[in-house]
Amino acid sequence: MVIDDDPDNFDVVEALLDSENYQLYYAPSGQQALARLNSFQPDVILFDLMMPELDGLETCRRIKANPQWRAVPIIMVTALTAKEDLAECLAAGADDFMSKPINSLELRTRVNSMLRIKQQYDNVQALLQSREEMVNMLVHDLRNPIASIFLSAEIIRLPNMSPEKLQRKVDQLVIAGQQLQCLVDSLLTLAKLESNKMVLNYTEVDICQVCCSTIADFEAIAAQKELTLVGELPQPGTIIKVDAVIFRRVLDNLLSNAIKFSPSKTQVTLRAEYMQTGGAKVQVADFGPGVTPNLREKIFEKFEIGTTIPEISQIGLGLAFCKMAIEAHHGKITVEDNYPKGSIFTVLLDGLN
């Protein structure tokens, strides 16, 4: 936004910034600029100090007094050169100033500098917003298994409970504990992977055995949704080299997601195939809502949840963890359609570790 009572000065600024591909907006007075801030939403404001009625200093003070516009950088343009005058501009809230006549190179440089500052501010605000949303989602996801644990514990304390009902409540306690453990472990491991402080402990793992163990651990959760878990696995004794704990957590995340998003009375399949290079291909297939092509890269980013689905908790950390963990193994994870409906998540490990 360029604020100046002389339209010719705006024409000069427009000509000097013509090659920068900026969207420029002209306001002939401080009053009009204040009235139109919401509609234009500038990233940088450039205005003349000496204007009739509402001068540049007072306009600057009013803009900076508004929390919504306080972070927008202001460049004051003035013919005054005394240090006292320049100090007054900065005291009013200006972030930078230029002397008349305006120099083309100086104008572009100062505007670019202020735009970098504004971009950094916007990035910080986006990060803070993202963290706030993450905390809210984490609190929600932590409360669910905790509530289940307390409820099941209270029911277990009731007298004259049948052995069958007691066993069901114990199973629910175990499932809720596993959910808490998985969430906390994923958060801690994700932080280590992101800071490059995670050292993978490669060991020889029987891929059939680890997949069977994963399926067995999720059978109770799948049964609650009337889902069928199917394993299409190689013969026992098929060995790959991975960090067993991290790889198992990847399988847990993928299988948990498939169960979470699958409708009742459908099937979730865990496939594994040994590769001649010594690596493996592992797939988790479901018949859920699927992932649209425009989201197939995005969903592997932190806090990205793709399409929001009512009544299903979605934090946006599980797939981000999977991607970082598999890439730490020098592998790759992708997602594709599962005809006629659903998704197939594929993990490729090259076996060259």
Sequence and secondary structure as in RCSB ss.txt:
>XXXX:A:sequence
MVIDDDPDNFDVVEALLDSENYQLYYAPSGQQALARLNSFQPDVILFDLMMPELDGLETCRRIKANPQWRAVPII
MVTALTAKEDLAECLAAGADDFMSKPINSLELRTRVNSMLRIKQQYDNVQALLQSREEMVNMLVHDLRNPIASIF
LSAEIIRLPNMSPEKLQRKVDQLVIAGQQLQCLVDSLLTLAKLESNKMVLNYTEVDICQVCCSTIADFEAIAAQK
ELTLVGELPQPGTIIKVDAVIFRRVLDNLLSNAIKFSPSKTQVTLRAEYMQTGGAKVQVADFGPGVTPNLREKIF
EKFEIGTTIPEISQIGLGLAFCKMAIEAHHGKITVEDNYPKGSIFTVLLDGLN
>XXXX:A:secstr
 EE S HHHHHHHHHHTGGGT    EESSHHHHHHHHHHH  S EEEES  SSS HHHHHHHHHHSTTTTTS EE
EEES   HHHHHHHHHTT SEEEESS  HHHHHHHHHHHHHHHHHHHHHHHHHHHHHHHHHHHHHHHHHHHHHHH
HHHHHHTSSS  HHHHHHHHHHHHHHHHHHHHHHHHHHHHHHHHTT     EEEEEHHHHHHHHHHHHHHHHHHT
T EEEEE   TT EEEEEHHHHHHHHHHHHHHHHHHS TT EEEEEEEE TTS EEEEEE  SS   GGGTTGGG
STT  SS  TT    S HHHHHHHHHHHTT EEEEEE TTSSEEEEEEE    
